[in-house]
Amino acid sequence: MANPERQISHPFPSTRPNVEIVKSKTTIDEIDSVELRWWYGIPRLGDHTMWASYDAETFELRWVTDMKATALARFHGIDCVEMQVKEWSVESGRETDSLVFYARVEDADESRWIAIISEKNGKRVFSTLLDEEFESQWGASANCTRKLYDDGRYQLQSDGSYKTTNGIGLGAGVYDVTIGGKTFCCLRVLEPDLGEPEGGELNEVYVERGGRTVFHRRYDGRFFRGMDLLQKYPDHPRITIDDYLYVQCDCTGRAHDDITNTSLGIYTEE
């Protein structure tokens, strides 16, 4: 039986709201997004971000994640913000994971992680930006840049696939995204791992003008996980970029869509 003290109070429905995505007639030149990509929270004291992960086949709610920016902190001489992260599983009815992040919004052009505290085998494990593996997993990189824009990097082909150009922006058009009756004008962001074998992973994200994510969908390269994902998920959305075919799938084997509290028109700050 679930422990009521370990449950997360959240606003998300048990079935994913209807999502409609159509090409917009509006233009967006640039979005300044200070979210931790793609964790949706902002390392700013008082920010409280929540998101729900839905199974792509059943549209049923699977997880809710709660992220709160709770305190000012300092690691290795760097001022940052402590962020408490909790995940609640519908299947188990209880909290399944918790993390503590330390992160900051840089003055220049990015939001970045400074340190992570996790639990392994009953021990608290600290990982900071001075550790060797931290940069590759959590460090500042191109995908953390605050500025999101479409400079023609993704060139749409007649068959619906994309070819990349010498552009560097992550934007791929402007779309009106309607979630449960609420419509947002969003920049569509495509972030693939084109340098990885079989294309790696791909994030398809819709970010509204204010810089908040409203809808996120995760893809893997067709053979990236050692199986034919197109055969496993023949009806799932797919995207082709530079001859890499991506199929909607998450690395745990349960494809999902994420919506945030912003998607519901709820803006929480404590």
SERO-4910 file (N, C-alpha, C, O; in steps of 0.05 Angstrom, whole numbers):
BEGIN
 pado doro    nc1    nc2    nc3   cac1   cac2   cac3    cc1    cc2    cc3    oc1    oc2    oc3
  Met    A     17    -24      0      0      0      0     18     25      0     38     25     13
  Ala    A      9     45    -15     25     70    -17     26     84     10      6     85     25
  Asn    A     48     96     16     51    112     39     42    141     33     55    154     17
  Pro    A     20    151     44      9    177     37     30    199     40     29    219     26
  Glu    A     48    195     59     68    216     64     89    217     42    104    237     41
  Arg    A     90    197     25    109    197      3     97    203    -24    111    203    -44
  Gln    A     71    210    -24     59    217    -49     63    247    -55     68    263    -37
  Ile    A     62    253    -81     65    281    -90     38    292    -98     24    280   -114
  Ser    A     30    314    -86      5    327    -94     11    341   -120     29    357   -122
  His    A     -6    335   -141      0    347   -167    -26    353   -182    -48    342   -174
  Pro    A    -26    369   -203    -50    378   -217    -56    362   -243    -74    369   -257
  Phe    A    -40    341   -249    -42    329   -275    -64    307   -276    -67    292   -258
  Pro    A    -78    306   -299    -99    286   -302    -87    258   -306    -64    256   -314
  Ser    A   -103    237   -300    -93    210   -302    -89    201   -331    -75    182   -337
  Thr    A   -103    215   -350   -100    209   -378    -89    235   -392    -98    257   -386
  Arg    A    -70    232   -410    -57    255   -422    -78    272   -437    -94    261   -453
  Pro    A    -78    298   -432    -96    315   -447    -91    314   -477    -69    307   -485
  Asn    A   -111    320   -492   -107    320   -521    -87    341   -529    -87    363   -519
  Val    A    -68    333   -547    -47    351   -556    -50    355   -586    -50    335   -602
  Glu    A    -53    380   -595    -54    386   -623    -31    405   -630    -27    425   -616
  Ile    A    -17    399   -651      6    415   -660      3    422   -689      2    405   -706
  Val    A      1    448   -694     -3    458   -722     17    481   -728     24    496   -710
  Lys    A     25    482   -753     43    503   -761     30    531   -756      7    535   -763
  Ser    A     46    549   -744     35    575   -737     41    596   -758     61    594   -773
  Lys    A     24    615   -760     28    638   -778     45    660   -765     53    679   -777
  Thr    A     49    656   -739     65    675   -723     94    669   -726    102    647   -731
  Thr    A    111    690   -722    140    685   -722    151    690   -694    141    706   -679
  Ile    A    173    676   -688    188    680   -663    217    683   -671    229    664   -682
  Asp    A    228    706   -665    256    710   -672    275    695   -654    294    683   -663
  Glu    A    270    697   -627    288    685   -608    274    682   -581    258    699   -574
  Ile    A    281    661   -567    270    657   -540    294    654   -521    313    640   -526
  Asp    A    291    668   -498    311    666   -477    300    647   -456    283    654   -441
  Ser    A    310    622   -457    300    602   -438    322    596   -417    344    587   -424
  Val    A    315    601   -392    334    596   -370    328    570   -356    339    565   -334
  Glu    A    311    553   -368    307    527   -356    332    510   -357    349    514   -375
  Leu    A    334    490   -339    354    470   -341    345    450   -362    325    437   -358
  Arg    A    358    447   -384    350    432   -406    356    403   -403    379    397   -396
  Trp    A    338    384   -406    309    386   -408    297    376   -382    283    356   -381
  Trp    A    303    391   -361    291    385   -335    270    405   -328    256    402   -307
  Tyr    A    267    426   -344    244    445   -343    245    464   -320    233    486   -321
  Gly    A    259    458   -298    260    477   -275    280    499   -280    298    497   -297
  Ile    A    277    521   -265    295    544   -267    310    547   -241    298    548   -220
  Pro    A    337    548   -242    352    551   -217    351    580   -207    370    595   -208
  Arg    A    327    586   -197    322    613   -187    305    609   -162    284    596   -163
  Leu    A    314    620   -140    301    615   -114    271    620   -116    263    642   -124
  Gly    A    255    601   -107    226    603   -107    213    589   -131    189    584   -130
  Asp    A    228    582   -151    216    568   -174    206    540   -166    220    526   -151
  His    A    183    533   -175    171    507   -169    159    496   -195    139    506   -204
  Thr    A    172    476   -207    164    465   -232    156    436   -229    169    421   -214
  Met    A    135    428   -242    126    401   -242    121    392   -271    114    408   -288
  Trp    A    125    366   -275    117    355   -301    108    326   -299    115    312   -280
  Ala    A     92    318   -318     80    292   -319     89    277   -344     91    288   -365
  Ser    A     95    251   -340    104    234   -362     81    214   -368     72    200   -350
  Tyr    A     73    214   -393     51    196   -402     60    175   -421     77    180   -438
  Asp    A     50    151   -418     55    129   -436     44    136   -464     21    144   -466
  Ala    A     61    132   -484     53    140   -511     33    122   -523     18    130   -542
  Glu    A     30     97   -513     11     78   -524    -16     80   -511    -37     79   -524
  Thr    A    -16     83   -485    -41     83   -470    -50    112   -462    -73    116   -455
  Phe    A    -32    131   -464    -36    159   -455    -41    160   -425    -51    181   -415
  Glu    A    -35    139   -410    -38    139   -381    -15    152   -367      8    150   -376
  Leu    A    -21    166   -345      0    178   -329     18    157   -317      9    138   -305
  Arg    A     45    161   -319     64    142   -308     80    153   -285     84    140   -265
  Trp    A     90    178   -289    106    191   -269     99    220   -266     90    233   -285
  Val    A    104    230   -242    103    259   -238    129    267   -225    138    254   -206
  Thr    A    142    288   -235    167    298   -224    162    326   -212    149    343   -225
  Asp    A    173    330   -189    169    356   -174    197    367   -169    214    354   -157
  Met    A    202    392   -178    228    405   -174    224    432   -161    209    450   -172
  Lys    A    236    436   -138    234    461   -124    262    473   -119    280    460   -111
  Ala    A    264    499   -125    289    514   -119    286    524    -90    271    543    -85
  Thr    A    301    512    -72    295    515    -43    313    533    -28    305    544     -7
  Ala    A    338    536    -37    357    552    -20    380    562    -37    387    550    -58
  Leu    A    393    583    -28    417    593    -40    440    576    -30    440    567     -7
  Ala    A    461    571    -46    483    554    -39    508    563    -52    508    582    -68
  Arg    A    530    550    -44    556    557    -56    573    531    -58    578    518    -37
  Phe    A    583    524    -82    600    501    -86    625    510   -100    624    524   -121
  His    A    648    503    -89    674    510   -101    675    540   -108    686    547   -129
  Gly    A    665    556    -90    666    585    -95    646    596   -115    648    619   -122
  Ile    A    627    579   -123    608    587   -144    580    590   -130    570    571   -119
  Asp    A    568    613   -132    541    617   -121    521    602   -139    523    602   -163
  Cys    A    502    588   -126    483    572   -141    458    569   -124    455    582   -103
  Val    A    439    553   -134    414    548   -121    409    519   -117    414    503   -135
  Glu    A    401    511    -93    394    483    -87    367    477    -98    348    492    -94
  Met    A    364    454   -112    339    446   -124    333    417   -115    348    399   -121
  Gln    A    311    414   -101    302    388    -91    284    375   -113    264    388   -122
  Val    A    290    351   -121    276    337   -142    264    311   -132    279    295   -120
  Lys    A    238    307   -136    225    282   -127    209    271   -151    197    287   -166
  Glu    A    209    245   -153    193    232   -174    174    213   -161    181    198   -143
  Trp    A    149    214   -170    128    197   -159    118    179   -181    112    188   -203
  Ser    A    116    153   -175    107    133   -194     78    126   -190     70    120   -167
  Val    A     62    126   -211     34    118   -209     32     88   -203     15     80   -187
  Glu    A     50     72   -215     49     44   -212     53     35   -183     38     18   -172
  Ser    A     73     47   -170     79     40   -142     62     56   -122     59     48    -99
  Gly    A     53     80   -131     38     97   -113     55    111    -93     44    122    -73
  Arg    A     81    112    -98     98    125    -78    122    139    -93    127    135   -116
  Glu    A    136    154    -77    159    167    -88    180    146    -95    186    129    -78
  Thr    A    192    148   -119    210    127   -128    239    137   -130    258    121   -130
  Asp    A    243    163   -131    270    174   -134    271    202   -124    251    217   -124
  Ser    A    294    210   -114    298    237   -105    327    245   -110    345    229   -107
  Leu    A    331    270   -118    357    281   -123    359    309   -112    338    321   -106
  Val    A    383    318   -107    388    346   -101    407    357   -122    429    347   -125
  Phe    A    398    377   -136    415    391   -155    425    417   -144    412    430   -127
  Tyr    A    448    425   -153    457    452   -148    463    464   -176    480    453   -191
  Ala    A    451    486   -182    452    497   -209    451    527   -208    445    539   -187
  Arg    A    456    540   -231    455    569   -232    448    579   -260    454    565   -280
  Val    A    437    602   -261    433    616   -287    458    634   -291    463    652   -275
  Glu    A    473    628   -311    497    644   -317    489    671   -328    469    674   -341
  Asp    A    506    691   -322    500    718   -332    501    720   -362    488    736   -375
  Ala    A    518    702   -374    523    704   -403    501    691   -419    483    705   -429
  Asp    A    501    665   -421    483    653   -440    473    625   -434    464    611   -452
  Glu    A    475    616   -409    467    589   -404    457    585   -375    463    601   -357
  Ser    A    443    563   -371    437    553   -344    452    527   -342    453    511   -361
  Arg    A    465    522   -319    482    498   -317    481    486   -289    476    499   -269
  Trp    A    488    460   -289    490    445   -264    517    450   -251    537    451   -266
  Ile    A    518    451   -225    543    455   -210    550    429   -195    573    421   -193
  Ala    A    529    416   -183    534    392   -168    508    376   -166    486    387   -169
  Ile    A    511    350   -162    488    331   -160    492    314   -135    515    304   -131
  Ile    A    471    310   -119    473    291    -97    452    269   -102    428    275   -105
  Ser    A    461    244   -103    442    222   -107    448    201    -85    466    204    -69
  Glu    A    431    181    -85    435    159    -65    440    133    -80    426    125    -98
  Lys    A    461    119    -71    468     93    -83    475     74    -60    493     79    -44
  Asn    A    460     52    -59    465     31    -38    465     44    -10    481     37      8
  Gly    A    446     62     -6    442     74     21    462     96     27    462    106     49
  Lys    A    479    103      8    499    124     13    493    148     -5    484    146    -27
  Arg    A    498    172      6    495    196     -9    521    200    -26    543    200    -15
  Val    A    517    204    -52    539    207    -70    539    235    -82    520    244    -93
  Phe    A    562    249    -78    565    276    -88    581    276   -115    601    262   -117
  Ser    A    571    291   -134    585    294   -159    585    324   -166    564    336   -166
  Thr    A    608    335   -172    610    364   -177    624    370   -203    635    351   -216
  Leu    A    623    395   -211    636    402   -237    666    398   -238    678    399   -259
  Leu    A    678    392   -215    707    386   -215    713    356   -220    736    349   -224
  Asp    A    692    339   -219    696    311   -224    698    306   -254    687    320   -271
  Glu    A    714    285   -261    722    280   -288    698    275   -307    697    285   -329
  Glu    A    678    259   -297    655    252   -314    632    272   -314    613    269   -328
  Phe    A    634    292   -296    612    310   -292    605    326   -318    582    329   -325
  Glu    A    625    336   -331    621    353   -355    605    338   -376    587    350   -389
  Ser    A    612    313   -381    598    298   -403    569    292   -396    553    290   -414
  Gln    A    563    290   -370    536    283   -362    519    307   -355    495    308   -361
  Trp    A    531    326   -341    515    349   -330    527    376   -337    514    396   -332
  Gly    A    550    377   -349    564    402   -352    551    420   -373    533    412   -388
  Ala    A    561    445   -374    552    464   -394    560    454   -422    582    445   -426
  Ser    A    541    457   -440    547    449   -468    528    464   -486    512    481   -477
  Ala    A    530    458   -512    513    473   -531    484    471   -525    468    489   -530
  Asn    A    475    447   -514    447    443   -509    437    458   -485    413    456   -478
  Cys    A    454    472   -470    446    488   -447    444    518   -453    436    533   -435
  Thr    A    450    526   -477    449    554   -484    421    565   -480    401    552   -487
  Arg    A    419    589   -469    393    601   -464    379    610   -490    354    609   -491
  Lys    A    393    618   -510    382    629   -534    372    607   -553    388    591   -562
  Leu    A    347    607   -558    335    587   -576    324    602   -601    309    622   -598
  Tyr    A    332    594   -625    323    608   -649    325    589   -673    338    568   -671
  Asp    A    312    597   -694    312    581   -719    328    597   -740    319    618   -749
  Asp    A    352    587   -746    368    600   -767    370    583   -792    389    586   -808
  Gly    A    351    564   -795    351    547   -819    368    523   -817    375    511   -838
  Arg    A    376    516   -793    393    492   -790    380    467   -801    393    450   -814
  Tyr    A    354    464   -796    339    441   -806    323    448   -831    304    464   -830
  Gln    A    332    437   -853    319    443   -879    299    421   -886    307    398   -890
  Leu    A    274    428   -886    253    408   -891    253    399   -921    254    415   -939
  Gln    A    253    373   -924    253    361   -951    224    354   -960    206    354   -944
  Ser    A    221    349   -986    194    344   -997    181    319   -985    157    316   -984
  Asp    A    198    300   -975    187    275   -963    182    278   -933    174    258   -920
  Gly    A    185    302   -922    180    306   -894    205    303   -876    204    308   -852
  Ser    A    227    294   -888    252    290   -872    266    317   -871    259    336   -884
  Tyr    A    288    317   -855    304    341   -852    333    336   -860    344    314   -856
  Lys    A    345    356   -872    374    356   -877    385    380   -861    374    402   -861
  Thr    A    408    376   -848    420    398   -833    437    414   -851    450    404   -870
  Thr    A    438    440   -845    455    459   -860    477    468   -841    483    455   -821
  Asn    A    490    491   -847    511    501   -830    500    519   -808    515    532   -794
  Gly    A    474    520   -805    462    535   -783    468    522   -756    475    498   -755
  Ile    A    466    537   -735    473    526   -708    449    528   -689    451    517   -667
  Gly    A    427    541   -697    404    543   -679    390    516   -676    392    499   -693
  Leu    A    376    513   -653    361    488   -648    332    490   -658    318    470   -657
  Gly    A    324    514   -666    296    517   -674    289    504   -700    306    503   -718
  Ala    A    264    495   -703    255    481   -727    226    490   -733    209    473   -736
  Gly    A    222    516   -734    195    526   -741    179    534   -716    186    528   -694
  Val    A    158    549   -722    140    559   -701    113    545   -703    102    543   -725
  Tyr    A    102    535   -680     78    520   -681     59    529   -658     68    538   -637
  Asp    A     33    526   -664     13    530   -643      7    503   -631     -2    485   -644
  Val    A     12    501   -605      9    476   -590    -14    479   -571    -14    496   -553
  Thr    A    -35    463   -575    -59    463   -558    -59    438   -540    -59    416   -550
  Ile    A    -59    443   -514    -58    421   -495    -82    424   -477    -83    443   -461
  Gly    A   -101    405   -479   -124    406   -462   -140    432   -464   -151    442   -445
  Gly    A   -140    444   -488   -156    468   -493   -140    494   -490   -150    515   -497
  Lys    A   -116    493   -480    -99    517   -477    -78    517   -500    -65    498   -505
  Thr    A    -76    540   -514    -59    542   -537    -35    560   -531    -37    581   -519
  Phe    A    -12    550   -540     13    565   -536     27    567   -563     29    548   -578
  Cys    A     37    591   -569     54    595   -592     83    588   -584     94    600   -566
  Cys    A     94    568   -598    119    556   -589    140    554   -612    133    551   -635
  Leu    A    165    556   -604    187    548   -621    190    518   -618    193    508   -596
  Arg    A    191    505   -641    197    476   -641    227    472   -640    241    483   -657
  Val    A    237    457   -621    265    453   -617    271    424   -623    258    406   -613
  Leu    A    291    419   -640    301    392   -646    330    391   -637    347    406   -645
  Glu    A    336    371   -619    363    368   -609    371    339   -612    366    323   -594
  Pro    A    384    333   -635    393    305   -639    423    302   -632    438    321   -630
  Asp    A    431    276   -628    459    269   -624    470    258   -650    475    234   -652
  Leu    A    472    275   -670    480    266   -696    508    253   -697    514    238   -715
  Gly    A    525    260   -677    551    249   -677    553    221   -665    574    208   -666
  Glu    A    531    212   -653    530    185   -641    524    163   -661    510    169   -681
  Pro    A    533    139   -657    526    117   -674    495    114   -675    482    116   -655
  Glu    A    485    109   -699    456    105   -703    440    130   -695    416    128   -691
  Gly    A    453    153   -693    439    177   -688    434    184   -659    426    207   -653
  Gly    A    439    166   -641    436    172   -612    407    178   -605    389    165   -614
  Glu    A    404    199   -589    377    207   -579    369    233   -592    385    248   -602
  Leu    A    343    238   -591    332    263   -602    310    273   -583    293    259   -575
  Asn    A    312    299   -577    291    313   -562    275    330   -581    287    346   -596
  Glu    A    249    328   -581    231    346   -595    216    361   -574    201    349   -558
  Val    A    220    387   -573    210    403   -551    196    428   -561    204    440   -581
  Tyr    A    174    436   -548    159    460   -556    161    479   -532    151    474   -510
  Val    A    174    502   -538    180    522   -517    164    547   -523    167    559   -545
  Glu    A    148    556   -504    131    580   -509    148    605   -506    171    604   -497
  Arg    A    137    628   -515    152    653   -517    166    661   -491    188    673   -492
  Gly    A    155    654   -468    167    662   -443    190    644   -435    202    649   -414
  Gly    A    196    624   -451    219    607   -446    213    582   -431    231    568   -422
  Arg    A    187    576   -427    180    551   -412    171    529   -431    157    534   -450
  Thr    A    180    505   -425    172    482   -441    143    475   -435    135    475   -411
  Val    A    128    469   -456    100    460   -452     96    431   -461     78    417   -451
  Phe    A    113    422   -479    110    394   -489    137    384   -497    152    397   -511
  His    A    143    359   -489    169    346   -495    164    318   -504    149    303   -491
  Arg    A    177    310   -525    175    283   -535    203    272   -541    219    286   -552
  Arg    A    208    248   -533    234    236   -534    236    214   -555    218    197   -557
  Tyr    A    257    214   -571    261    195   -592    289    182   -589    307    194   -577
  Asp    A    292    158   -600    318    145   -602    322    138   -632    303    133   -646
  Gly    A    348    137   -640    355    127   -666    344     99   -669    343     84   -650
  Arg    A    336     92   -693    321     67   -698    336     43   -687    323     25   -675
  Phe    A    362     42   -689    377     19   -679    396     26   -656    413     10   -649
  Phe    A    391     49   -644    409     59   -623    410     41   -598    430     39   -585
  Arg    A    387     29   -592    385     12   -568    390    -18   -574    385    -35   -557
  Gly    A    401    -24   -597    407    -52   -603    383    -68   -612    384    -92   -613
  Met    A    362    -54   -619    338    -67   -630    326    -49   -651    334    -26   -654
  Asp    A    307    -60   -666    294    -44   -687    270    -31   -674    249    -43   -671
  Leu    A    273     -5   -667    251      9   -653    227     14   -672    204     16   -663
  Leu    A    232     15   -698    210     19   -716    192     -6   -717    168     -4   -719
  Gln    A    205    -29   -715    189    -54   -713    175    -57   -687    152    -66   -686
  Lys    A    187    -47   -665    175    -49   -639    152    -29   -635    132    -35   -623
  Tyr    A    156     -5   -647    136     16   -644    128     26   -672    134     49   -678
  Pro    A    114     10   -688    109     17   -716     90     41   -718     90     55   -739
  Asp    A     74     47   -697     55     69   -699     63     94   -685     49    113   -684
  His    A     87     93   -673     97    117   -659    107    139   -678    116    133   -700
  Pro    A    105    164   -669    117    186   -685    146    180   -692    160    167   -677
  Arg    A    154    190   -715    182    187   -724    192    212   -738    176    226   -750
  Ile    A    218    217   -737    230    239   -750    256    230   -763    271    215   -751
  Thr    A    261    239   -788    286    232   -801    302    258   -804    293    278   -815
  Ile    A    327    256   -795    346    278   -797    372    267   -808    384    249   -796
  Asp    A    381    277   -831    406    269   -844    408    238   -846    428    226   -840
  Asp    A    386    226   -855    384    197   -859    384    181   -834    383    156   -835
  Tyr    A    383    193   -811    379    179   -786    349    179   -780    336    200   -779
  Leu    A    337    155   -777    309    153   -770    306    151   -740    318    133   -727
  Tyr    A    291    169   -728    286    169   -699    257    161   -694    239    169   -708
  Val    A    254    144   -674    228    133   -667    222    142   -638    239    140   -621
  Gln    A    197    150   -633    191    159   -605    195    135   -586    183    114   -589
  Cys    A    212    139   -567    219    118   -548    236    130   -526    252    147   -531
  Asp    A    232    121   -501    250    130   -480    267    106   -472    260     83   -477
  Cys    A    290    113   -461    311     92   -457    303     70   -437    316     49   -436
  Thr    A    281     74   -422    272     53   -404    254     33   -419    246     13   -408
  Gly    A    248     39   -444    232     21   -460    203     28   -460    186     15   -473
  Arg    A    195     50   -445    167     59   -445    167     87   -457    173    106   -443
  Ala    A    159     89   -482    158    115   -495    139    134   -480    119    125   -469
  His    A    146    159   -479    129    177   -463    129    205   -475    146    213   -491
  Asp    A    108    220   -468    106    249   -473    106    263   -446     95    253   -426
  Asp    A    119    286   -445    119    302   -420    104    328   -424    107    341   -445
  Ile    A     87    335   -405     74    361   -404     81    373   -377     86    359   -357
  Thr    A     82    399   -376     90    413   -351     67    428   -339     45    430   -350
  Asn    A     72    439   -315     51    455   -302     44    480   -320     22    489   -319
  Thr    A     64    490   -335     58    512   -353     38    503   -374     21    519   -382
  Ser    A     39    478   -383     20    468   -403     -9    470   -393    -27    473   -409
  Leu    A    -12    468   -367    -39    470   -355    -47    499   -348    -68    504   -337
  Gly    A    -29    518   -354    -34    545   -347    -29    551   -317    -39    571   -307
  Ile    A    -13    534   -304     -7    537   -276     22    546   -273     40    533   -282
  Tyr    A     26    569   -261     53    580   -256     57    582   -226     44    598   -212
  Thr    A     75    566   -216     78    564   -187    105    576   -178    126    569   -190
  Glu    A    105    593   -159    129    604   -147    125    606   -117    104    616   -108
  Glu    A    144    596   -102    141    595    -73    160    614    -59    160    616    -35
***
